[in-house]
Amino acid sequence: MSEAEAPRPDAIYGELRQRILSLTEAPGSTVTESAVALRFGVARPTAKLAIERLVADGLLRRESHRAARVPDLTRDDIVDLFENRAIIEGSAVGRLAVAGAIPSAALDAHRELRSLHDDEVFAALDIEFHRGLVAGQPSQRLARMHALLMGEIELAIAQVQANHLFTATEVARQHQGILDAVTAGDAELAERLTREHITDSRDRLVSHLDSRH
């Protein structure tokens, strides 16, 4: 493959990201610069750029002098992650309800999610819905805190999807309840439903992990 034909870092990043979130790159597996360079026919510095971007996103972890690995979230990791996620997203949705406005990105994701059949993949739309809600509220600091969690949140939701712990219909129904509360301007209800939605996902995933031991 010539240099002109070789994929760019963005393309490598996108494919690796998809492989991680589809669990093709399994939790705990190593992603090395040499292996990525060989797979995509690129130089190691190009592979490194893609890997470092995934590390920054939280989709890979790299310890000093060690290769990057796909995070293997433990039960405690998931409980802690979802607790913090519920705090941030609940607060964000409560702020939206004060204005009674729904961000267009969240609404677009919800409409597309509602069109899915139960056996279709919904994780990406679920993420876009929640990302859109938080990004659309007025506090940029809150949005930045949420962004720090997003990689691990996506990893957790990928496990929910892969293990069929939710259906698209169930997710869309819970999302609709949140949107209805926001539109009605009921901040307390919107925040409670958001927390319950996140807790429900956490509990199903934790129960699945517990059943494997």
C-alpha positions in Angstrom: 0.0 0.0 0.0 1.4 3.4 -1.0 1.6 6.3 1.4 -1.2 8.0 -0.5 -3.4 4.9 -0.2 -2.8 4.4 3.5 -5.6 5.3 5.8 -5.3 8.5 7.8 -5.3 8.6 11.6 -8.9 9.6 11.7 -9.9 6.5 9.7 -7.8 4.2 11.9 -9.2 5.8 15.0 -12.8 5.3 13.7 -12.3 1.7 12.9 -10.5 0.9 16.2 -13.3 2.8 18.0 -15.9 0.7 16.3 -14.0 -2.6 17.1 -13.8 -1.6 20.8 -17.4 -0.7 21.2 -18.6 -3.8 19.3 -16.4 -5.8 21.7 -14.4 -7.2 18.7 -11.5 -5.9 20.6 -12.4 -7.6 23.9 -12.1 -5.9 27.3 -8.6 -6.4 28.6 -7.1 -7.0 25.2 -3.9 -5.2 24.2 -3.7 -2.7 21.3 -0.1 -2.1 20.3 1.3 0.5 17.9 3.1 -2.2 16.0 0.0 -4.4 15.6 -2.1 -1.4 14.5 0.6 -0.2 12.1 0.8 -3.7 10.5 -3.0 -4.1 10.3 -3.5 -0.8 8.5 -0.3 -0.6 6.6 0.9 2.6 8.2 3.9 3.9 10.1 4.0 3.5 13.8 3.7 7.2 14.5 0.5 7.2 12.6 -0.8 4.3 14.6 0.3 6.0 17.8 -1.8 9.1 16.9 -5.0 7.0 16.6 -4.2 5.1 19.8 -3.5 8.2 21.8 -6.8 9.7 20.7 -8.6 6.6 22.0 -6.7 6.9 25.3 -7.8 10.5 25.6 -11.4 9.4 24.9 -11.2 6.8 27.7 -11.7 3.9 25.3 -8.2 2.7 25.9 -6.0 2.9 29.0 -2.2 3.1 28.9 0.0 2.8 31.9 3.6 4.1 31.9 5.9 2.0 29.7 3.0 -0.4 28.8 0.9 -1.0 25.7 -2.6 0.4 25.6 -5.4 -1.9 26.7 -9.2 -2.0 26.3 -10.5 -1.2 29.8 -12.1 -4.2 31.6 -14.7 -2.5 33.8 -15.2 -4.2 37.1 -18.4 -4.3 39.1 -17.1 -1.5 41.3 -16.1 0.5 38.2 -19.6 0.3 36.8 -21.3 1.2 40.1 -19.0 4.2 40.5 -19.3 5.3 36.9 -23.0 5.2 36.8 -23.4 6.9 40.1 -21.3 9.9 38.8 -23.1 9.7 35.5 -26.5 10.0 37.2 -25.3 13.0 39.2 -24.1 14.9 36.1 -26.9 13.9 33.7 -29.6 14.4 36.3 -28.4 17.9 37.0 -28.1 18.7 33.2 -31.6 17.5 32.5 -33.0 19.5 35.4 -31.4 22.6 34.0 -33.0 21.9 30.6 -36.4 21.5 32.2 -36.1 25.0 33.7 -36.1 26.3 30.2 -38.5 23.6 28.9 -36.3 23.2 25.8 -35.0 20.0 24.2 -31.7 20.2 22.3 -32.1 19.3 18.6 -29.3 16.7 18.8 -31.0 14.8 21.5 -34.4 15.0 19.8 -32.9 13.8 16.5 -31.3 10.8 18.2 -34.5 10.0 20.0 -36.6 10.0 16.8 -34.1 7.7 15.1 -34.0 5.4 18.1 -37.8 5.1 18.1 -37.7 3.8 14.5 -35.5 0.9 15.4 -36.7 -2.7 15.9 -35.9 -4.4 19.2 -33.2 -6.6 17.6 -31.3 -3.6 16.1 -28.3 -1.9 17.6 -29.3 1.1 19.6 -26.1 1.9 21.7 -24.8 4.7 19.5 -28.2 6.5 19.4 -28.6 6.1 23.1 -25.2 7.7 23.6 -26.0 10.6 21.2 -29.3 11.2 23.1 -27.5 11.6 26.4 -24.6 13.5 25.0 -27.0 15.9 23.3 -28.9 16.5 26.5 -25.8 17.4 28.5 -24.2 19.4 25.7 -27.4 21.4 25.2 -27.7 22.7 28.8 -26.1 26.1 29.6 -23.1 25.0 31.8 -20.0 24.2 29.8 -18.2 23.0 33.0 -20.9 20.4 33.4 -20.5 19.3 29.8 -16.7 19.0 30.3 -17.2 16.8 33.3 -19.6 14.6 31.4 -17.1 14.4 28.5 -14.5 12.9 30.9 -16.8 10.0 31.6 -18.1 9.4 28.1 -15.5 6.8 27.0 -16.2 4.5 29.9 -20.0 5.2 29.6 -19.8 4.1 26.0 -17.9 0.9 27.0 -20.6 0.1 29.6 -23.5 0.7 27.2 -21.7 -1.5 24.6 -21.8 -4.3 27.2 -25.5 -3.6 27.8 -26.1 -3.8 24.1 -24.0 -6.9 23.5 -25.6 -8.9 26.3 -29.2 -7.8 25.2 -30.0 -6.3 28.6 -32.2 -3.6 27.1 -34.3 -3.4 24.0 -34.5 -0.3 21.8 -38.2 0.0 22.7 -37.5 0.0 26.4 -34.7 2.6 26.0 -36.9 4.8 23.8 -39.8 4.6 26.3 -37.6 5.8 29.1 -36.2 8.5 27.0 -39.7 9.7 26.1 -40.6 10.1 29.8 -37.5 12.3 30.3 -38.4 14.4 27.3 -42.0 14.8 28.4 -40.8 16.0 31.8 -38.4 18.5 30.3 -41.1 19.8 27.9 -43.5 20.2 30.8 -40.9 22.2 32.7 -40.9 19.7 35.6 -37.2 19.8 36.7 -37.7 17.5 39.7 -39.4 14.8 37.6 -37.0 15.2 34.7 -34.0 14.7 37.0 -35.6 11.8 38.8 -36.5 9.9 35.6 -33.0 10.5 34.3 -31.4 9.0 37.4 -33.8 6.1 37.3 -33.0 5.4 33.7 -29.3 5.3 34.4 -29.8 3.3 37.6 -31.9 0.7 35.7 -29.1 0.3 33.1 -26.5 0.0 35.9 -28.6 -2.6 37.8 -29.1 -4.8 34.7 -25.4 -4.7 33.9 -24.3 -5.4 37.5 -26.8 -8.3 37.7 -25.5 -9.7 34.5 -21.9 -9.5 35.8 -22.9 -11.1 39.1 -24.6 -14.0 37.3 -21.3 -14.9 35.7 -19.6 -15.6 39.0 
